[in-house]
Amino acid sequence: MTDETVDTEFPRTIGKVATRELAAHGYTRYAHLSTVSAATLLAIHGVGPKAVRILTEELAARGLTFAA
């Protein structure tokens, strides 16, 4: 799978690796992220604090949050 074939709602600013790894774990939409904690995402190789910070802001803009 190339980066161009990963279909997610996430901004490019989280990085190609983070986008690819989130998709590989089944997270491609913001609604999916509201079912998982930030700590769980940080445990995924390639998903770091910057990506989680950006995704937190994006979730908030949509009235969503990570799971507790």
PDB file of N, CA, C and O in Angstrom:
ATOM      1  N   MET A   1       0.850  -1.172   0.000  1.00  0.00           N
ATOM      2  CA  MET A   1       0.000   0.000   0.000  1.00  0.00           C
ATOM      3  C   MET A   1       0.894   1.232   0.000  1.00  0.00           C
ATOM      4  O   MET A   1       1.800   1.338   0.826  1.00  0.00           O
ATOM      5  N   THR A   2       0.653   2.148  -0.902  1.00  0.00           N
ATOM      6  CA  THR A   2       1.401   3.393  -0.911  1.00  0.00           C
ATOM      7  C   THR A   2       0.655   4.427  -0.098  1.00  0.00           C
ATOM      8  O   THR A   2      -0.535   4.275   0.179  1.00  0.00           O
ATOM      9  N   ASP A   3       1.360   5.482   0.286  1.00  0.00           N
ATOM     10  CA  ASP A   3       0.731   6.535   1.081  1.00  0.00           C
ATOM     11  C   ASP A   3      -0.441   7.170   0.352  1.00  0.00           C
ATOM     12  O   ASP A   3      -1.393   7.626   0.986  1.00  0.00           O
ATOM     13  N   GLU A   4      -0.380   7.205  -0.975  1.00  0.00           N
ATOM     14  CA  GLU A   4      -1.443   7.830  -1.740  1.00  0.00           C
ATOM     15  C   GLU A   4      -2.749   7.032  -1.678  1.00  0.00           C
ATOM     16  O   GLU A   4      -3.817   7.591  -1.926  1.00  0.00           O
ATOM     17  N   THR A   5      -2.684   5.751  -1.354  1.00  0.00           N
ATOM     18  CA  THR A   5      -3.892   4.937  -1.329  1.00  0.00           C
ATOM     19  C   THR A   5      -4.552   4.894   0.046  1.00  0.00           C
ATOM     20  O   THR A   5      -5.622   4.301   0.191  1.00  0.00           O
ATOM     21  N   VAL A   6      -3.944   5.504   1.051  1.00  0.00           N
ATOM     22  CA  VAL A   6      -4.527   5.533   2.388  1.00  0.00           C
ATOM     23  C   VAL A   6      -5.602   6.606   2.408  1.00  0.00           C
ATOM     24  O   VAL A   6      -5.314   7.790   2.231  1.00  0.00           O
ATOM     25  N   ASP A   7      -6.844   6.185   2.624  1.00  0.00           N
ATOM     26  CA  ASP A   7      -7.980   7.100   2.626  1.00  0.00           C
ATOM     27  C   ASP A   7      -8.403   7.389   4.056  1.00  0.00           C
ATOM     28  O   ASP A   7      -9.066   6.568   4.691  1.00  0.00           O
ATOM     29  N   THR A   8      -8.020   8.558   4.563  1.00  0.00           N
ATOM     30  CA  THR A   8      -8.417   8.975   5.903  1.00  0.00           C
ATOM     31  C   THR A   8      -8.918  10.403   5.861  1.00  0.00           C
ATOM     32  O   THR A   8      -8.744  11.112   4.870  1.00  0.00           O
ATOM     33  N   GLU A   9      -9.547  10.815   6.958  1.00  0.00           N
ATOM     34  CA  GLU A   9      -9.975  12.205   7.112  1.00  0.00           C
ATOM     35  C   GLU A   9      -8.871  13.067   7.716  1.00  0.00           C
ATOM     36  O   GLU A   9      -9.021  14.286   7.800  1.00  0.00           O
ATOM     37  N   PHE A  10      -7.783  12.465   8.131  1.00  0.00           N
ATOM     38  CA  PHE A  10      -6.787  13.151   8.935  1.00  0.00           C
ATOM     39  C   PHE A  10      -5.924  14.097   8.115  1.00  0.00           C
ATOM     40  O   PHE A  10      -5.660  13.851   6.939  1.00  0.00           O
ATOM     41  N   PRO A  11      -5.484  15.191   8.753  1.00  0.00           N
ATOM     42  CA  PRO A  11      -4.643  16.150   8.030  1.00  0.00           C
ATOM     43  C   PRO A  11      -3.253  15.582   7.760  1.00  0.00           C
ATOM     44  O   PRO A  11      -2.759  14.735   8.504  1.00  0.00           O
ATOM     45  N   ARG A  12      -2.645  16.051   6.705  1.00  0.00           N
ATOM     46  CA  ARG A  12      -1.296  15.598   6.339  1.00  0.00           C
ATOM     47  C   ARG A  12      -0.267  15.954   7.409  1.00  0.00           C
ATOM     48  O   ARG A  12       0.793  15.333   7.489  1.00  0.00           O
ATOM     49  N   THR A  13      -0.583  16.951   8.227  1.00  0.00           N
ATOM     50  CA  THR A  13       0.376  17.419   9.220  1.00  0.00           C
ATOM     51  C   THR A  13       0.697  16.381  10.290  1.00  0.00           C
ATOM     52  O   THR A  13       1.664  16.552  11.032  1.00  0.00           O
ATOM     53  N   ILE A  14      -0.094  15.305  10.386  1.00  0.00           N
ATOM     54  CA  ILE A  14       0.249  14.272  11.372  1.00  0.00           C
ATOM     55  C   ILE A  14       1.359  13.363  10.860  1.00  0.00           C
ATOM     56  O   ILE A  14       1.950  12.604  11.627  1.00  0.00           O
ATOM     57  N   GLY A  15       1.637  13.442   9.569  1.00  0.00           N
ATOM     58  CA  GLY A  15       2.728  12.652   8.985  1.00  0.00           C
ATOM     59  C   GLY A  15       2.231  11.418   8.262  1.00  0.00           C
ATOM     60  O   GLY A  15       1.188  10.852   8.593  1.00  0.00           O
ATOM     61  N   LYS A  16       3.004  11.016   7.265  1.00  0.00           N
ATOM     62  CA  LYS A  16       2.640   9.857   6.442  1.00  0.00           C
ATOM     63  C   LYS A  16       2.655   8.559   7.234  1.00  0.00           C
ATOM     64  O   LYS A  16       1.769   7.718   7.081  1.00  0.00           O
ATOM     65  N   VAL A  17       3.664   8.402   8.079  1.00  0.00           N
ATOM     66  CA  VAL A  17       3.769   7.158   8.844  1.00  0.00           C
ATOM     67  C   VAL A  17       2.601   7.039   9.820  1.00  0.00           C
ATOM     68  O   VAL A  17       1.979   5.982   9.920  1.00  0.00           O
ATOM     69  N   ALA A  18       2.304   8.117  10.535  1.00  0.00           N
ATOM     70  CA  ALA A  18       1.182   8.095  11.482  1.00  0.00           C
ATOM     71  C   ALA A  18      -0.119   7.794  10.753  1.00  0.00           C
ATOM     72  O   ALA A  18      -0.918   6.981  11.220  1.00  0.00           O
ATOM     73  N   THR A  19      -0.338   8.436   9.622  1.00  0.00           N
ATOM     74  CA  THR A  19      -1.556   8.201   8.843  1.00  0.00           C
ATOM     75  C   THR A  19      -1.651   6.741   8.422  1.00  0.00           C
ATOM     76  O   THR A  19      -2.695   6.109   8.576  1.00  0.00           O
ATOM     77  N   ARG A  20      -0.574   6.220   7.899  1.00  0.00           N
ATOM     78  CA  ARG A  20      -0.554   4.827   7.445  1.00  0.00           C
ATOM     79  C   ARG A  20      -0.785   3.851   8.600  1.00  0.00           C
ATOM     80  O   ARG A  20      -1.553   2.898   8.465  1.00  0.00           O
ATOM     81  N   GLU A  21      -0.132   4.083   9.717  1.00  0.00           N
ATOM     82  CA  GLU A  21      -0.267   3.175  10.857  1.00  0.00           C
ATOM     83  C   GLU A  21      -1.658   3.261  11.487  1.00  0.00           C
ATOM     84  O   GLU A  21      -2.211   2.240  11.896  1.00  0.00           O
ATOM     85  N   LEU A  22      -2.223   4.452  11.567  1.00  0.00           N
ATOM     86  CA  LEU A  22      -3.594   4.572  12.078  1.00  0.00           C
ATOM     87  C   LEU A  22      -4.555   3.791  11.191  1.00  0.00           C
ATOM     88  O   LEU A  22      -5.416   3.062  11.684  1.00  0.00           O
ATOM     89  N   ALA A  23      -4.402   3.947   9.885  1.00  0.00           N
ATOM     90  CA  ALA A  23      -5.270   3.227   8.944  1.00  0.00           C
ATOM     91  C   ALA A  23      -5.086   1.719   9.070  1.00  0.00           C
ATOM     92  O   ALA A  23      -6.054   0.962   9.005  1.00  0.00           O
ATOM     93  N   ALA A  24      -3.845   1.287   9.251  1.00  0.00           N
ATOM     94  CA  ALA A  24      -3.569  -0.141   9.392  1.00  0.00           C
ATOM     95  C   ALA A  24      -4.235  -0.728  10.635  1.00  0.00           C
ATOM     96  O   ALA A  24      -4.532  -1.921  10.688  1.00  0.00           O
ATOM     97  N   HIS A  25      -4.464   0.129  11.635  1.00  0.00           N
ATOM     98  CA  HIS A  25      -5.131  -0.308  12.864  1.00  0.00           C
ATOM     99  C   HIS A  25      -6.642  -0.048  12.815  1.00  0.00           C
ATOM    100  O   HIS A  25      -7.335  -0.236  13.815  1.00  0.00           O
ATOM    101  N   GLY A  26      -7.144   0.377  11.672  1.00  0.00           N
ATOM    102  CA  GLY A  26      -8.579   0.561  11.499  1.00  0.00           C
ATOM    103  C   GLY A  26      -9.106   1.937  11.833  1.00  0.00           C
ATOM    104  O   GLY A  26     -10.320   2.135  11.893  1.00  0.00           O
ATOM    105  N   TYR A  27      -8.219   2.896  12.052  1.00  0.00           N
ATOM    106  CA  TYR A  27      -8.634   4.262  12.380  1.00  0.00           C
ATOM    107  C   TYR A  27      -8.471   5.139  11.142  1.00  0.00           C
ATOM    108  O   TYR A  27      -7.357   5.540  10.804  1.00  0.00           O
ATOM    109  N   THR A  28      -9.570   5.433  10.474  1.00  0.00           N
ATOM    110  CA  THR A  28      -9.514   6.257   9.270  1.00  0.00           C
ATOM    111  C   THR A  28     -10.433   7.480   9.350  1.00  0.00           C
ATOM    112  O   THR A  28     -10.365   8.360   8.493  1.00  0.00           O
ATOM    113  N   ARG A  29     -11.269   7.538  10.349  1.00  0.00           N
ATOM    114  CA  ARG A  29     -12.223   8.633  10.523  1.00  0.00           C
ATOM    115  C   ARG A  29     -12.138   9.165  11.945  1.00  0.00           C
ATOM    116  O   ARG A  29     -11.741   8.448  12.863  1.00  0.00           O
ATOM    117  N   TYR A  30     -12.511  10.420  12.118  1.00  0.00           N
ATOM    118  CA  TYR A  30     -12.478  11.010  13.457  1.00  0.00           C
ATOM    119  C   TYR A  30     -13.397  10.255  14.414  1.00  0.00           C
ATOM    120  O   TYR A  30     -13.078  10.123  15.596  1.00  0.00           O
ATOM    121  N   ALA A  31     -14.508   9.769  13.931  1.00  0.00           N
ATOM    122  CA  ALA A  31     -15.424   9.003  14.782  1.00  0.00           C
ATOM    123  C   ALA A  31     -14.743   7.760  15.336  1.00  0.00           C
ATOM    124  O   ALA A  31     -15.034   7.347  16.458  1.00  0.00           O
ATOM    125  N   HIS A  32     -13.848   7.162  14.571  1.00  0.00           N
ATOM    126  CA  HIS A  32     -13.111   5.984  15.043  1.00  0.00           C
ATOM    127  C   HIS A  32     -12.223   6.357  16.227  1.00  0.00           C
ATOM    128  O   HIS A  32     -12.080   5.585  17.175  1.00  0.00           O
ATOM    129  N   LEU A  33     -11.632   7.545  16.164  1.00  0.00           N
ATOM    130  CA  LEU A  33     -10.717   7.964  17.223  1.00  0.00           C
ATOM    131  C   LEU A  33     -11.432   8.215  18.542  1.00  0.00           C
ATOM    132  O   LEU A  33     -10.818   8.124  19.606  1.00  0.00           O
ATOM    133  N   SER A  34     -12.716   8.527  18.487  1.00  0.00           N
ATOM    134  CA  SER A  34     -13.451   8.782  19.728  1.00  0.00           C
ATOM    135  C   SER A  34     -13.710   7.499  20.511  1.00  0.00           C
ATOM    136  O   SER A  34     -14.227   7.548  21.627  1.00  0.00           O
ATOM    137  N   THR A  35     -13.357   6.356  19.937  1.00  0.00           N
ATOM    138  CA  THR A  35     -13.552   5.074  20.616  1.00  0.00           C
ATOM    139  C   THR A  35     -12.270   4.559  21.254  1.00  0.00           C
ATOM    140  O   THR A  35     -12.261   3.472  21.831  1.00  0.00           O
ATOM    141  N   VAL A  36     -11.190   5.324  21.157  1.00  0.00           N
ATOM    142  CA  VAL A  36      -9.885   4.882  21.627  1.00  0.00           C
ATOM    143  C   VAL A  36      -9.223   6.005  22.424  1.00  0.00           C
ATOM    144  O   VAL A  36      -9.489   7.183  22.183  1.00  0.00           O
ATOM    145  N   SER A  37      -8.367   5.639  23.366  1.00  0.00           N
ATOM    146  CA  SER A  37      -7.674   6.656  24.160  1.00  0.00           C
ATOM    147  C   SER A  37      -6.425   7.154  23.434  1.00  0.00           C
ATOM    148  O   SER A  37      -5.873   6.480  22.564  1.00  0.00           O
ATOM    149  N   ALA A  38      -6.004   8.341  23.818  1.00  0.00           N
ATOM    150  CA  ALA A  38      -4.771   8.892  23.259  1.00  0.00           C
ATOM    151  C   ALA A  38      -3.592   7.987  23.606  1.00  0.00           C
ATOM    152  O   ALA A  38      -2.685   7.811  22.793  1.00  0.00           O
ATOM    153  N   ALA A  39      -3.599   7.413  24.806  1.00  0.00           N
ATOM    154  CA  ALA A  39      -2.515   6.525  25.220  1.00  0.00           C
ATOM    155  C   ALA A  39      -2.424   5.303  24.312  1.00  0.00           C
ATOM    156  O   ALA A  39      -1.327   4.842  23.997  1.00  0.00           O
ATOM    157  N   THR A  40      -3.559   4.784  23.897  1.00  0.00           N
ATOM    158  CA  THR A  40      -3.569   3.632  22.990  1.00  0.00           C
ATOM    159  C   THR A  40      -2.945   4.012  21.657  1.00  0.00           C
ATOM    160  O   THR A  40      -2.180   3.236  21.085  1.00  0.00           O
ATOM    161  N   LEU A  41      -3.263   5.194  21.162  1.00  0.00           N
ATOM    162  CA  LEU A  41      -2.685   5.642  19.894  1.00  0.00           C
ATOM    163  C   LEU A  41      -1.180   5.847  20.011  1.00  0.00           C
ATOM    164  O   LEU A  41      -0.425   5.521  19.094  1.00  0.00           O
ATOM    165  N   LEU A  42      -0.755   6.389  21.142  1.00  0.00           N
ATOM    166  CA  LEU A  42       0.677   6.614  21.339  1.00  0.00           C
ATOM    167  C   LEU A  42       1.463   5.308  21.378  1.00  0.00           C
ATOM    168  O   LEU A  42       2.669   5.300  21.130  1.00  0.00           O
ATOM    169  N   ALA A  43       0.795   4.221  21.685  1.00  0.00           N
ATOM    170  CA  ALA A  43       1.454   2.916  21.717  1.00  0.00           C
ATOM    171  C   ALA A  43       1.660   2.336  20.319  1.00  0.00           C
ATOM    172  O   ALA A  43       2.389   1.358  20.152  1.00  0.00           O
ATOM    173  N   ILE A  44       1.021   2.936  19.320  1.00  0.00           N
ATOM    174  CA  ILE A  44       1.176   2.477  17.942  1.00  0.00           C
ATOM    175  C   ILE A  44       2.464   3.052  17.372  1.00  0.00           C
ATOM    176  O   ILE A  44       2.682   4.263  17.408  1.00  0.00           O
ATOM    177  N   HIS A  45       3.313   2.179  16.846  1.00  0.00           N
ATOM    178  CA  HIS A  45       4.570   2.620  16.241  1.00  0.00           C
ATOM    179  C   HIS A  45       4.276   3.642  15.145  1.00  0.00           C
ATOM    180  O   HIS A  45       3.458   3.396  14.259  1.00  0.00           O
ATOM    181  N   GLY A  46       4.947   4.782  15.213  1.00  0.00           N
ATOM    182  CA  GLY A  46       4.783   5.812  14.189  1.00  0.00           C
ATOM    183  C   GLY A  46       3.806   6.905  14.567  1.00  0.00           C
ATOM    184  O   GLY A  46       3.713   7.921  13.877  1.00  0.00           O
ATOM    185  N   VAL A  47       3.075   6.711  15.655  1.00  0.00           N
ATOM    186  CA  VAL A  47       2.135   7.732  16.119  1.00  0.00           C
ATOM    187  C   VAL A  47       2.735   8.364  17.375  1.00  0.00           C
ATOM    188  O   VAL A  47       2.819   7.728  18.426  1.00  0.00           O
ATOM    189  N   GLY A  48       3.145   9.607  17.249  1.00  0.00           N
ATOM    190  CA  GLY A  48       3.812  10.286  18.355  1.00  0.00           C
ATOM    191  C   GLY A  48       2.980  11.402  18.958  1.00  0.00           C
ATOM    192  O   GLY A  48       1.836  11.628  18.564  1.00  0.00           O
ATOM    193  N   PRO A  49       3.570  12.095  19.917  1.00  0.00           N
ATOM    194  CA  PRO A  49       2.868  13.178  20.607  1.00  0.00           C
ATOM    195  C   PRO A  49       2.361  14.281  19.668  1.00  0.00           C
ATOM    196  O   PRO A  49       1.279  14.825  19.882  1.00  0.00           O
ATOM    197  N   LYS A  50       3.129  14.606  18.644  1.00  0.00           N
ATOM    198  CA  LYS A  50       2.695  15.656  17.712  1.00  0.00           C
ATOM    199  C   LYS A  50       1.415  15.232  16.993  1.00  0.00           C
ATOM    200  O   LYS A  50       0.476  16.021  16.885  1.00  0.00           O
ATOM    201  N   ALA A  51       1.372  14.007  16.506  1.00  0.00           N
ATOM    202  CA  ALA A  51       0.179  13.521  15.812  1.00  0.00           C
ATOM    203  C   ALA A  51      -1.023  13.512  16.752  1.00  0.00           C
ATOM    204  O   ALA A  51      -2.122  13.907  16.361  1.00  0.00           O
ATOM    205  N   VAL A  52      -0.818  13.064  17.986  1.00  0.00           N
ATOM    206  CA  VAL A  52      -1.927  13.010  18.946  1.00  0.00           C
ATOM    207  C   VAL A  52      -2.398  14.419  19.290  1.00  0.00           C
ATOM    208  O   VAL A  52      -3.599  14.646  19.437  1.00  0.00           O
ATOM    209  N   ARG A  53      -1.471  15.369  19.422  1.00  0.00           N
ATOM    210  CA  ARG A  53      -1.859  16.757  19.700  1.00  0.00           C
ATOM    211  C   ARG A  53      -2.713  17.320  18.564  1.00  0.00           C
ATOM    212  O   ARG A  53      -3.752  17.936  18.801  1.00  0.00           O
ATOM    213  N   ILE A  54      -2.268  17.103  17.346  1.00  0.00           N
ATOM    214  CA  ILE A  54      -3.020  17.598  16.184  1.00  0.00           C
ATOM    215  C   ILE A  54      -4.387  16.931  16.111  1.00  0.00           C
ATOM    216  O   ILE A  54      -5.392  17.594  15.854  1.00  0.00           O
ATOM    217  N   LEU A  55      -4.427  15.634  16.335  1.00  0.00           N
ATOM    218  CA  LEU A  55      -5.702  14.918  16.286  1.00  0.00           C
ATOM    219  C   LEU A  55      -6.628  15.351  17.417  1.00  0.00           C
ATOM    220  O   LEU A  55      -7.843  15.400  17.230  1.00  0.00           O
ATOM    221  N   THR A  56      -6.074  15.665  18.586  1.00  0.00           N
ATOM    222  CA  THR A  56      -6.882  16.184  19.700  1.00  0.00           C
ATOM    223  C   THR A  56      -7.556  17.488  19.295  1.00  0.00           C
ATOM    224  O   THR A  56      -8.741  17.689  19.561  1.00  0.00           O
ATOM    225  N   GLU A  57      -6.805  18.366  18.656  1.00  0.00           N
ATOM    226  CA  GLU A  57      -7.352  19.643  18.189  1.00  0.00           C
ATOM    227  C   GLU A  57      -8.419  19.428  17.123  1.00  0.00           C
ATOM    228  O   GLU A  57      -9.456  20.091  17.138  1.00  0.00           O
ATOM    229  N   GLU A  58      -8.169  18.512  16.207  1.00  0.00           N
ATOM    230  CA  GLU A  58      -9.138  18.220  15.151  1.00  0.00           C
ATOM    231  C   GLU A  58     -10.417  17.608  15.727  1.00  0.00           C
ATOM    232  O   GLU A  58     -11.519  17.940  15.290  1.00  0.00           O
ATOM    233  N   LEU A  59     -10.269  16.726  16.695  1.00  0.00           N
ATOM    234  CA  LEU A  59     -11.445  16.142  17.346  1.00  0.00           C
ATOM    235  C   LEU A  59     -12.253  17.227  18.044  1.00  0.00           C
ATOM    236  O   LEU A  59     -13.476  17.274  17.911  1.00  0.00           O
ATOM    237  N   ALA A  60     -11.584  18.094  18.783  1.00  0.00           N
ATOM    238  CA  ALA A  60     -12.259  19.176  19.511  1.00  0.00           C
ATOM    239  C   ALA A  60     -13.042  20.077  18.551  1.00  0.00           C
ATOM    240  O   ALA A  60     -14.153  20.506  18.861  1.00  0.00           O
ATOM    241  N   ALA A  61     -12.458  20.356  17.390  1.00  0.00           N
ATOM    242  CA  ALA A  61     -13.124  21.196  16.399  1.00  0.00           C
ATOM    243  C   ALA A  61     -14.408  20.568  15.891  1.00  0.00           C
ATOM    244  O   ALA A  61     -15.282  21.251  15.356  1.00  0.00           O
ATOM    245  N   ARG A  62     -14.509  19.257  16.065  1.00  0.00           N
ATOM    246  CA  ARG A  62     -15.695  18.517  15.618  1.00  0.00           C
ATOM    247  C   ARG A  62     -16.589  18.109  16.774  1.00  0.00           C
ATOM    248  O   ARG A  62     -17.545  17.355  16.592  1.00  0.00           O
ATOM    249  N   GLY A  63     -16.279  18.609  17.969  1.00  0.00           N
ATOM    250  CA  GLY A  63     -17.069  18.286  19.145  1.00  0.00           C
ATOM    251  C   GLY A  63     -16.849  16.871  19.666  1.00  0.00           C
ATOM    252  O   GLY A  63     -17.713  16.310  20.340  1.00  0.00           O
ATOM    253  N   LEU A  64     -15.683  16.292  19.348  1.00  0.00           N
ATOM    254  CA  LEU A  64     -15.351  14.945  19.772  1.00  0.00           C
ATOM    255  C   LEU A  64     -14.122  14.949  20.676  1.00  0.00           C
ATOM    256  O   LEU A  64     -13.385  15.934  20.734  1.00  0.00           O
ATOM    257  N   THR A  65     -13.910  13.840  21.378  1.00  0.00           N
ATOM    258  CA  THR A  65     -12.711  13.658  22.196  1.00  0.00           C
ATOM    259  C   THR A  65     -12.266  12.199  22.082  1.00  0.00           C
ATOM    260  O   THR A  65     -13.013  11.335  21.624  1.00  0.00           O
ATOM    261  N   PHE A  66     -11.046  11.957  22.507  1.00  0.00           N
ATOM    262  CA  PHE A  66     -10.598  10.572  22.640  1.00  0.00           C
ATOM    263  C   PHE A  66     -11.373   9.921  23.767  1.00  0.00           C
ATOM    264  O   PHE A  66     -11.891  10.615  24.642  1.00  0.00           O
ATOM    265  N   ALA A  67     -11.462   8.612  23.762  1.00  0.00           N
ATOM    266  CA  ALA A  67     -12.084   7.880  24.855  1.00  0.00           C
ATOM    267  C   ALA A  67     -11.209   8.028  26.099  1.00  0.00           C
ATOM    268  O   ALA A  67     -10.003   8.256  26.002  1.00  0.00           O
ATOM    269  N   ALA A  68     -11.829   7.896  27.256  1.00  0.00           N
ATOM    270  CA  ALA A  68     -11.098   8.015  28.524  1.00  0.00           C
ATOM    271  C   ALA A  68     -10.255   6.794  28.793  1.00  0.00           C
ATOM    272  O   ALA A  68      -9.574   6.726  29.816  1.00  0.00           O
TER     273      ALA A  68
END
